[in-house]
Amino acid sequence: MPSSLNAADTLVPHQAHNSAVAPARILDLLPGLVAYFGPDLRYRYANQTYARWRGMDPDKIVGRYVREIVGERNYPLIADQLRRALGGETISYDYLLFDNDDQRSVQGSYVPDFDEIGHVAGVIVLVTETCRRDTIDFETARSEAMFAEAFENAPFGRAIVSPDGRIVRVNPRFAAMIERPAQDLLGLGISDITHPDDLESDLRQLNEILAGVRNGYSMEKRYVRPNGTAFSARLEVSAVRNDSGQVTCFFAHVEDITQQREAERRLIEMNARLSLVSEAVRGGSWHMDVASGTFETSQQLARFVAGPEAQPYDLDGFSEHILPEDRAKADLSDLIEGKHDRSSVEYRLQTASGIHWMRCDRRLLRDEHGRPEKLVGVTIDLTEEHERRIRAELEATTDPLTGLLNRRGLDQRLAALPADLACGVMLVDLDGFKQVNDTLGHDAGDAILVEVGDRLRGSVRRDDLVARLGGDEFAVVLVGADIGKLESLAARTVTVLQGRFDACGDSGLDVGASIGAAWSASPLVTQRAVMTRADRALYQAKAAGRGTWRLAA
């Protein structure tokens, strides 16, 4: 369409410009719908009649895409014809135009508008109404067609049954449920496809409808297939009556609930198993509604805490049983605020049978918008597991013979000391132990090692560290001691370990000790260096004739 002309100009003869009546006025007076679409199927023009049919001002139609104006029901009816017109073909055809819930029989004419070089610049559209299709016969036929479509394509089983209980019509879904062709079901009585145990109830309610006692009913029943198997279904029956109130037929809606019943059965079994498992576990569960703050423990958890007569606790009541120093671990704030979806904590719980270590696994459930909605938790007694873990950790850091720290345990304890804490270190090596061990045997040697450990423990303070590093080598760390205390203890320890050991008996063999000592102002930084200095001092003590001690420079 040439850019110098408007859409209305292209729809009337050129000599109309010399007339007293404007072209747009002429088009608005026409009883038919006149419009002009560009190649992009957007309106360039619509007359007043077109606008009235659409319930819009013409100015609000121009520029809109055709599908937006004609609607989703009408667009498929005209889309192909418009495309053909844009391809240069003049189109004229009859069709039914949907107007809300009504229909109009119309004739549509689509004329391509060619520009001066022969390209299609747009399409002129003229739609005229031929007649109104709103008679009773048409509405009846349309209703029947809609019913037939809904009946045949329903995702549930549907059937029409005569007043004497015989099948008149079934849809494909019902036939598939029964596993028989639809044609084979016609004429059968409901007793032919109903499980014997459910037939009496079904017939009784049908007769109550016939007697006018009720208009419909709903029940669960079992249908029988030709191979003898049955499936469960939810049946809804309603009566269709004539003007005299007599039943002309029954309309049945059937939903297969076999999978639902199987799922319910499995759920019951699962709940029973969970109940048994829950009873076997020491502890219980709890839940909390985030919006209301309502918290409640299970009956089982309450009984674990306070005995067989206890009732479920609220949050404050349950928290009172958590040891005060552990309550921060049990805090639920991060979950309530949605910062985490799950967490696991351990805390001590005061119960009627004493203090128990508990592990609580918590999980946040969110609503469909992702907001925190509920919290659920399972609290399980792990006292035995905790004690086993402590024993395992103790065994990993303790010498099994003497009960002293081993090298690993000493390293861990040193690593835990403050960096600015001064410490004195003594390395103790037994003199004459190998000869006693070789002469009197390992039992005597072990007894001497145990007694050495006891003597060393008795010589130091409770916070000092005593370790057996291996063989007959021991270490003593004086935590927070000054160099004077270190020297005093080193001299005293040499004397303590010179005393006679019971395991030596009358053998004439004796055991003593040589000690190398070193002092440090920061054990974490200089631990290896301090030990190396103490080891050099120990070598000096042994070189000096044993049974003495030396302090590293």
C-alpha positions as CSV (number, residue, x, y, z in Angstrom):
1,M,0.0,0.0,0.0
2,P,1.6,3.4,-1.0
3,S,2.7,5.3,2.0
4,S,0.9,8.5,0.8
5,L,-2.6,6.8,1.1
6,N,-4.5,5.7,4.2
7,A,-6.3,2.4,4.5
8,A,-9.7,3.9,3.8
9,D,-8.5,5.5,0.6
10,T,-7.5,2.1,-0.8
11,L,-11.0,0.6,-0.2
12,V,-13.1,3.0,-2.5
13,P,-12.7,4.2,-6.1
14,H,-10.5,7.2,-6.6
15,Q,-13.3,9.4,-7.9
16,A,-14.9,9.2,-4.4
17,H,-12.4,11.8,-3.3
18,N,-14.4,14.3,-5.4
19,S,-17.7,13.3,-3.7
20,A,-19.3,15.2,-0.8
21,V,-19.2,12.1,1.3
22,A,-15.8,11.1,2.8
23,P,-14.6,7.5,2.1
24,A,-14.3,6.6,5.8
25,R,-18.0,7.7,6.3
26,I,-19.1,5.4,3.4
27,L,-17.3,2.5,4.9
28,D,-18.8,3.1,8.4
29,L,-22.3,3.1,6.9
30,L,-21.9,-0.4,5.4
31,P,-23.7,-3.2,7.4
32,G,-20.7,-5.5,6.9
33,L,-17.3,-5.7,8.6
34,V,-14.6,-4.0,6.7
35,A,-10.9,-4.1,7.7
36,Y,-7.5,-3.9,6.3
37,F,-4.5,-6.0,7.4
38,G,-0.9,-5.4,6.7
39,P,1.5,-8.2,5.7
40,D,2.3,-8.6,9.5
41,L,-1.5,-9.4,10.0
42,R,-1.9,-6.2,12.1
43,Y,-4.9,-3.9,11.6
44,R,-4.4,-0.8,9.5
45,Y,-8.1,0.0,9.4
46,A,-11.5,-1.2,10.8
47,N,-14.9,0.4,10.2
48,Q,-17.5,1.2,12.8
49,T,-19.5,-2.0,12.2
50,Y,-16.3,-4.1,12.8
51,A,-15.6,-2.2,15.9
52,R,-19.2,-2.6,17.2
53,W,-19.0,-6.4,16.7
54,R,-15.8,-6.5,18.7
55,G,-17.1,-4.0,21.4
56,M,-14.1,-1.7,20.8
57,D,-13.3,1.7,19.4
58,P,-11.8,1.6,15.9
59,D,-8.7,3.5,17.0
60,K,-8.0,0.8,19.7
61,I,-8.1,-1.9,17.0
62,V,-5.6,-0.3,14.6
63,G,-2.1,-1.6,15.2
64,R,-3.3,-4.8,17.0
65,Y,-2.5,-8.3,15.8
66,V,-5.5,-10.0,14.3
67,R,-5.4,-12.9,16.8
68,E,-5.8,-10.5,19.7
69,I,-9.1,-9.1,18.3
70,V,-10.8,-12.1,16.7
71,G,-10.0,-14.4,19.7
72,E,-8.6,-17.9,20.0
73,R,-11.8,-19.6,18.8
74,N,-12.1,-17.6,15.6
75,Y,-8.5,-17.3,14.6
76,P,-8.0,-20.9,13.4
77,L,-11.0,-20.4,11.1
78,I,-9.5,-17.5,9.2
79,A,-5.7,-17.9,9.6
80,D,-5.1,-20.1,6.5
81,Q,-7.4,-17.9,4.4
82,L,-5.6,-14.7,5.4
83,R,-2.2,-16.3,4.5
84,R,-3.6,-17.4,1.1
85,A,-4.7,-13.8,0.5
86,L,-1.3,-12.5,1.5
87,G,0.0,-14.9,-1.1
88,G,-2.0,-13.0,-3.8
89,E,-5.1,-15.2,-3.9
90,T,-8.7,-13.7,-3.7
91,I,-10.6,-15.7,-1.1
92,S,-14.4,-16.0,-0.5
93,Y,-15.9,-18.6,1.8
94,D,-18.7,-19.3,4.4
95,Y,-18.0,-20.1,8.0
96,L,-19.4,-19.8,11.5
97,L,-18.1,-16.9,13.5
98,F,-18.1,-17.3,17.3
99,D,-19.5,-14.2,19.1
100,N,-19.2,-15.0,22.8
101,D,-21.6,-18.0,23.4
102,D,-23.5,-17.3,20.2
103,Q,-22.6,-18.1,16.5
104,R,-23.1,-16.2,13.3
105,S,-23.1,-17.6,9.9
106,V,-21.0,-15.3,7.8
107,Q,-19.3,-14.9,4.4
108,G,-15.8,-13.7,4.4
109,S,-14.1,-12.1,1.4
110,Y,-10.3,-11.5,1.5
111,V,-8.9,-9.4,-1.4
112,P,-5.1,-8.9,-1.8
113,D,-4.0,-5.2,-2.3
114,F,-1.2,-5.1,-4.8
115,D,1.2,-2.1,-4.9
116,E,2.5,-0.5,-8.1
117,I,5.2,-3.2,-8.5
118,G,2.9,-6.1,-8.0
119,H,3.7,-7.0,-4.4
120,V,0.9,-7.7,-1.9
121,A,0.8,-4.6,0.4
122,G,-2.0,-5.9,2.5
123,V,-5.4,-7.6,2.5
124,I,-8.9,-6.0,2.3
125,V,-11.4,-7.9,4.4
126,L,-15.2,-7.8,4.1
127,V,-17.3,-10.0,6.4
128,T,-21.1,-10.1,6.0
129,E,-23.6,-12.0,8.1
130,T,-25.8,-14.4,6.2
131,C,-28.2,-15.6,9.0
132,R,-28.4,-16.1,12.8
133,R,-27.8,-19.7,13.9
134,D,-29.6,-19.4,17.2
135,T,-32.7,-21.6,16.6
136,I,-33.8,-24.2,19.1
137,D,-32.9,-27.0,16.7
138,F,-29.4,-25.6,16.3
139,E,-28.9,-25.2,20.0
140,T,-30.2,-28.7,20.6
141,A,-27.9,-30.2,18.0
142,R,-25.0,-28.3,19.4
143,S,-25.8,-29.4,23.0
144,E,-26.0,-33.0,21.8
145,A,-22.7,-32.7,20.0
146,M,-21.1,-31.2,23.1
147,F,-22.5,-33.9,25.3
148,A,-21.3,-36.7,22.9
149,E,-17.8,-35.2,22.8
150,A,-17.6,-34.9,26.6
151,F,-19.1,-38.4,27.1
152,E,-16.8,-40.1,24.6
153,N,-13.6,-38.3,25.5
154,A,-14.0,-38.1,29.3
155,P,-10.9,-39.3,31.2
156,F,-13.2,-41.3,33.5
157,G,-15.5,-44.1,32.8
158,R,-19.1,-43.1,31.9
159,A,-22.2,-45.2,31.2
160,I,-25.9,-44.7,30.6
161,V,-28.1,-47.4,32.2
162,S,-31.7,-48.1,31.5
163,P,-34.3,-48.1,34.4
164,D,-34.2,-51.9,34.4
165,G,-30.5,-51.8,35.0
166,R,-29.1,-52.6,31.6
167,I,-26.3,-50.8,29.9
168,V,-27.3,-48.5,27.0
169,R,-24.1,-46.7,26.3
170,V,-20.5,-46.6,27.5
171,N,-17.5,-44.5,26.7
172,P,-14.1,-46.0,25.6
173,R,-12.6,-45.4,29.1
174,F,-15.2,-47.5,30.8
175,A,-14.8,-50.3,28.2
176,A,-11.0,-50.2,28.8
177,M,-11.6,-50.5,32.6
178,I,-13.8,-53.6,32.1
179,E,-11.4,-54.9,29.4
180,R,-14.2,-55.6,27.0
181,P,-15.2,-53.9,23.7
182,A,-17.8,-51.2,24.2
183,Q,-20.2,-53.0,21.8
184,D,-20.1,-56.2,23.9
185,L,-21.2,-54.3,27.0
186,L,-24.4,-53.0,25.5
187,G,-27.4,-54.8,26.9
188,L,-25.6,-56.4,29.8
189,G,-27.1,-55.9,33.3
190,I,-25.1,-54.3,36.0
191,S,-25.1,-57.6,37.8
192,D,-23.0,-59.1,34.9
193,I,-20.1,-56.8,35.7
194,T,-20.4,-56.1,39.5
195,H,-18.6,-58.1,42.2
196,P,-21.2,-60.3,44.0
197,D,-20.3,-58.8,47.4
198,D,-21.2,-55.3,46.1
199,L,-24.2,-56.0,44.0
200,E,-26.9,-55.9,46.8
201,S,-25.9,-52.3,47.9
202,D,-25.8,-51.1,44.3
203,L,-29.2,-52.5,43.4
204,R,-30.8,-51.3,46.6
205,Q,-29.8,-47.7,45.9
206,L,-30.9,-47.9,42.3
207,N,-34.4,-49.0,43.5
208,E,-34.5,-46.1,46.0
209,I,-34.0,-43.7,43.0
210,L,-36.8,-45.4,41.1
211,A,-39.0,-45.1,44.2
212,G,-38.3,-41.4,44.5
213,V,-36.4,-41.7,47.7
214,R,-33.3,-40.2,46.3
215,N,-32.0,-38.7,43.0
216,G,-28.5,-40.2,43.1
217,Y,-25.8,-42.0,45.2
218,S,-22.1,-42.5,45.5
219,M,-20.3,-45.7,46.5
220,E,-17.1,-47.7,46.2
221,K,-17.6,-51.0,44.4
222,R,-15.7,-53.6,42.6
223,Y,-16.2,-54.5,38.9
224,V,-15.4,-57.9,37.5
225,R,-13.5,-58.4,34.2
226,P,-14.0,-61.3,31.8
227,N,-10.9,-63.1,33.2
228,G,-12.3,-63.0,36.7
229,T,-10.1,-60.3,38.1
230,A,-11.7,-57.3,39.9
231,F,-10.8,-53.6,40.2
232,S,-12.0,-51.1,42.7
233,A,-13.9,-48.0,41.5
234,R,-15.7,-45.0,42.9
235,L,-19.2,-44.9,41.4
236,E,-21.5,-41.8,41.2
237,V,-25.0,-42.4,39.9
238,S,-27.5,-39.7,39.0
239,A,-31.1,-40.0,37.6
240,V,-32.4,-38.4,34.5
241,R,-36.2,-37.9,34.8
242,N,-38.9,-36.8,32.3
243,D,-41.4,-34.1,32.8
244,S,-43.6,-36.5,34.8
245,G,-40.7,-37.3,37.2
246,Q,-40.2,-40.8,35.9
247,V,-36.6,-42.1,35.6
248,T,-35.7,-42.4,31.9
249,C,-32.1,-43.5,32.5
250,F,-29.3,-43.5,35.0
251,F,-26.0,-41.6,34.3
252,A,-23.0,-43.3,35.9
253,H,-19.6,-41.8,36.5
254,V,-16.9,-44.4,37.3
255,E,-13.3,-43.7,38.5
256,D,-10.8,-46.5,38.8
257,I,-9.3,-46.3,42.3
258,T,-7.3,-49.5,42.3
259,Q,-4.0,-47.8,42.4
260,Q,-5.3,-45.4,45.1
261,R,-6.4,-48.4,47.2
262,E,-3.1,-50.1,46.7
263,A,-1.2,-46.9,47.6
264,E,-3.3,-46.6,50.8
265,R,-2.6,-50.3,51.6
266,R,1.2,-49.7,51.2
267,L,0.9,-46.5,53.3
268,I,-0.8,-48.4,56.1
269,E,1.9,-51.1,55.9
270,M,4.7,-48.5,55.9
271,N,3.2,-46.6,58.8
272,A,3.0,-49.9,60.7
273,R,6.7,-50.6,60.0
274,L,7.6,-47.1,60.9
275,S,5.7,-47.4,64.1
276,L,7.6,-50.6,65.0
277,V,10.9,-48.9,64.1
278,S,10.0,-45.9,66.1
279,E,9.2,-48.0,69.1
280,A,12.5,-49.7,68.8
281,V,14.4,-46.5,68.7
282,R,15.2,-44.7,71.9
283,G,13.9,-41.1,71.4
284,G,11.1,-39.8,69.3
285,S,10.0,-37.0,67.0
286,W,8.6,-33.5,67.1
287,H,7.1,-31.0,64.7
288,M,6.6,-27.2,64.6
289,D,4.3,-24.9,62.6
290,V,6.4,-21.9,61.7
291,A,3.6,-19.4,61.3
292,S,2.0,-20.0,64.7
293,G,5.1,-21.1,66.5
294,T,3.2,-24.2,67.7
295,F,5.6,-27.0,68.8
296,E,4.8,-30.5,70.0
297,T,6.8,-33.6,70.7
298,S,5.5,-37.1,69.9
299,Q,4.1,-39.1,72.7
300,Q,7.0,-41.5,72.4
301,L,9.6,-38.7,72.9
302,A,7.7,-37.3,75.9
303,R,7.7,-40.8,77.5
304,F,11.4,-41.2,76.8
305,V,12.0,-37.9,78.7
306,A,9.7,-38.2,81.7
307,G,8.3,-41.8,81.8
308,P,5.2,-43.7,80.7
309,E,2.6,-41.2,82.0
310,A,4.2,-38.1,80.3
311,Q,2.2,-36.0,77.8
312,P,3.7,-34.3,74.7
313,Y,5.8,-31.2,75.4
314,D,5.6,-27.8,73.9
315,L,8.9,-26.0,73.0
316,D,9.5,-24.4,76.4
317,G,8.7,-27.7,78.2
318,F,11.0,-29.7,76.1
319,S,13.8,-27.1,76.2
320,E,13.9,-27.2,80.0
321,H,15.2,-30.8,79.8
322,I,18.1,-29.8,77.5
323,L,21.2,-29.0,79.6
324,P,21.6,-25.2,79.8
325,E,25.1,-25.3,78.3
326,D,23.8,-27.2,75.3
327,R,20.6,-25.2,74.6
328,A,22.3,-22.9,72.0
329,K,23.0,-26.0,69.9
330,A,19.3,-26.9,69.8
331,D,18.3,-23.4,68.6
332,L,15.9,-23.4,65.6
333,S,16.3,-19.8,64.5
334,D,18.2,-20.5,61.3
335,L,15.7,-23.0,60.1
336,I,12.7,-20.9,61.0
337,E,14.2,-18.0,59.1
338,G,14.9,-20.3,56.1
339,K,18.7,-19.9,56.1
340,H,19.0,-23.7,56.1
341,D,16.8,-26.5,55.0
342,R,18.2,-29.2,57.3
343,S,20.7,-29.6,60.1
344,S,21.8,-32.1,62.7
345,V,22.9,-31.3,66.3
346,E,23.9,-33.2,69.4
347,Y,23.0,-32.2,72.9
348,R,22.5,-33.6,76.4
349,L,19.0,-34.3,77.6
350,Q,18.0,-34.7,81.2
351,T,15.6,-37.6,81.4
352,A,13.9,-39.7,84.1
353,S,16.7,-42.3,83.7
354,G,19.6,-39.8,83.7
355,I,21.5,-37.6,81.3
356,H,21.5,-38.9,77.7
357,W,23.4,-37.7,74.6
358,M,20.9,-37.1,71.8
359,R,21.2,-36.5,68.1
360,C,18.5,-34.3,66.6
361,D,18.0,-34.3,62.8
362,R,15.9,-31.3,61.8
363,R,14.3,-30.5,58.4
364,L,12.5,-27.4,57.1
365,L,9.4,-27.9,54.9
366,R,8.5,-24.9,52.6
367,D,5.2,-23.9,51.1
368,E,4.6,-23.6,47.3
369,H,6.2,-20.1,47.4
370,G,9.4,-21.3,49.1
371,R,8.5,-19.8,52.5
372,P,9.2,-21.7,55.7
373,E,6.1,-23.6,56.7
374,K,6.9,-26.5,59.1
375,L,9.8,-28.0,60.9
376,V,10.1,-31.7,61.7
377,G,12.7,-33.4,63.8
378,V,13.8,-36.8,64.9
379,T,15.6,-37.1,68.3
380,I,17.5,-40.3,68.9
381,D,19.5,-41.4,71.9
382,L,23.1,-41.9,71.0
383,T,24.6,-42.1,74.5
384,E,26.2,-45.5,73.8
385,E,27.6,-44.3,70.5
386,H,28.9,-41.1,72.2
387,E,30.6,-43.1,74.9
388,R,32.1,-45.5,72.3
389,R,33.4,-42.5,70.4
390,I,34.9,-40.9,73.5
391,R,36.6,-44.2,74.3
392,A,37.9,-44.5,70.8
393,E,39.3,-41.0,70.9
394,L,40.8,-41.7,74.3
395,E,42.4,-44.9,73.0
396,A,43.8,-43.1,70.0
397,T,45.5,-40.5,72.2
398,T,46.5,-42.7,75.2
399,D,49.2,-45.2,75.8
400,P,47.4,-48.5,76.6
401,L,50.0,-49.8,79.1
402,T,50.5,-46.8,81.3
403,G,47.4,-44.8,80.7
404,L,49.5,-41.7,79.9
405,L,49.2,-39.7,76.8
406,N,50.8,-41.1,73.7
407,R,52.8,-39.0,71.2
408,R,49.6,-38.1,69.3
409,G,47.7,-37.2,72.4
410,L,50.6,-35.0,73.6
411,D,50.7,-33.2,70.2
412,Q,46.9,-32.5,70.4
413,R,47.1,-31.2,73.9
414,L,50.1,-29.0,73.1
415,A,48.2,-27.6,70.0
416,A,45.3,-26.7,72.3
417,L,47.4,-24.5,74.6
418,P,47.3,-20.7,74.3
419,A,50.2,-19.4,72.1
420,D,51.5,-17.0,74.7
421,L,51.6,-19.6,77.5
422,A,55.1,-20.5,78.8
423,C,55.9,-24.2,79.2
424,G,58.8,-26.3,80.4
425,V,59.6,-29.6,78.8
426,M,61.4,-32.6,80.2
427,L,62.4,-35.7,78.2
428,V,62.9,-38.7,80.4
429,D,64.9,-41.7,79.3
430,L,65.3,-44.7,81.7
431,D,68.8,-46.0,82.6
432,G,69.3,-49.7,82.9
433,F,65.8,-50.6,81.6
434,K,67.0,-52.7,78.6
435,Q,69.0,-55.0,80.9
436,V,66.1,-55.5,83.3
437,N,63.7,-56.1,80.5
438,D,66.1,-58.7,78.8
439,T,67.0,-60.4,82.1
440,L,63.7,-60.5,84.0
441,G,61.3,-60.5,81.0
442,H,58.7,-58.3,79.4
443,D,56.2,-58.6,82.3
444,A,58.8,-57.1,84.7
445,G,59.6,-54.5,82.1
446,D,56.0,-53.5,81.7
447,A,55.5,-53.3,85.4
448,I,58.5,-50.9,85.7
449,L,57.0,-48.7,82.9
450,V,53.6,-48.6,84.7
451,E,55.4,-47.6,87.9
452,V,57.4,-44.9,86.2
453,G,54.2,-43.5,84.8
454,D,52.7,-43.4,88.3
455,R,55.7,-41.7,89.8
456,L,55.8,-39.1,87.1
457,R,52.1,-38.3,87.6
458,G,52.7,-38.0,91.3
459,S,55.4,-35.5,90.8
460,V,53.5,-32.9,88.7
461,R,50.4,-30.7,88.9
462,R,47.0,-31.8,87.6
463,D,47.2,-29.5,84.6
464,D,50.7,-30.6,83.6
465,L,51.0,-33.2,80.7
466,V,52.7,-36.6,81.1
467,A,53.2,-38.8,78.1
468,R,55.0,-42.0,77.1
469,L,56.5,-41.4,73.7
470,G,57.5,-45.0,73.1
471,G,59.7,-47.7,74.6
472,D,61.2,-46.3,77.8
473,E,61.1,-42.6,76.8
474,F,58.7,-40.3,78.6
475,A,57.9,-36.6,78.3
476,V,56.6,-34.1,80.9
477,V,55.3,-30.6,80.0
478,L,54.9,-28.1,82.8
479,V,52.1,-25.9,81.7
480,G,52.6,-22.2,82.5
481,A,55.8,-22.9,84.6
482,D,58.8,-20.6,84.8
483,I,62.3,-21.9,84.3
484,G,62.9,-22.1,88.1
485,K,60.0,-24.6,88.5
486,L,61.3,-26.6,85.6
487,E,64.8,-26.9,87.1
488,S,63.4,-27.9,90.5
489,L,61.1,-30.6,89.0
490,A,63.9,-32.0,86.8
491,A,66.2,-32.5,89.9
492,R,63.4,-34.0,91.9
493,T,62.3,-36.3,89.1
494,V,65.8,-37.8,88.8
495,T,65.7,-38.6,92.5
496,V,62.1,-40.0,92.3
497,L,63.1,-42.4,89.6
498,Q,66.2,-43.6,91.3
499,G,64.2,-45.4,94.0
500,R,64.0,-49.2,93.9
501,F,61.3,-50.7,91.6
502,D,59.4,-53.7,93.0
503,A,59.6,-55.6,89.7
504,C,63.4,-55.8,90.1
505,G,63.0,-57.9,93.2
506,D,66.3,-59.4,94.5
507,S,67.9,-59.5,91.0
508,G,70.4,-56.8,92.0
509,L,69.3,-54.8,88.9
510,D,68.3,-51.2,89.2
511,V,66.6,-48.7,87.0
512,G,67.2,-44.9,87.0
513,A,66.6,-42.0,84.7
514,S,68.4,-39.3,82.7
515,I,66.5,-36.0,81.9
516,G,66.9,-33.3,79.3
517,A,65.0,-30.1,79.9
518,A,64.1,-27.0,77.9
519,W,61.9,-24.0,78.5
520,S,59.8,-22.0,76.0
521,A,57.6,-18.9,76.2
522,S,55.3,-20.0,73.3
523,P,54.7,-23.8,72.9
524,L,52.6,-23.6,69.8
525,V,55.2,-21.7,67.8
526,T,58.3,-23.5,69.0
527,Q,57.0,-26.9,69.9
528,R,59.4,-28.8,67.6
529,A,62.3,-26.6,68.4
530,V,61.7,-27.0,72.2
531,M,61.6,-30.8,71.9
532,T,64.8,-30.8,69.8
533,R,66.5,-28.7,72.5
534,A,65.3,-31.0,75.2
535,D,66.5,-34.0,73.3
536,R,70.0,-32.5,72.9
537,A,70.0,-31.8,76.7
538,L,69.0,-35.4,77.3
539,Y,72.0,-36.6,75.2
540,Q,74.2,-34.4,77.3
541,A,72.8,-35.9,80.5
542,K,73.5,-39.4,79.4
543,A,77.0,-38.5,78.3
544,A,77.6,-37.1,81.7
545,G,77.2,-40.5,83.3
546,R,73.5,-41.0,83.5
547,G,71.2,-40.5,86.5
548,T,71.4,-36.7,86.1
549,W,69.6,-33.9,84.1
550,R,70.7,-31.1,81.9
551,L,68.9,-27.8,80.9
552,A,69.1,-26.7,77.3
553,A,70.7,-23.4,76.7
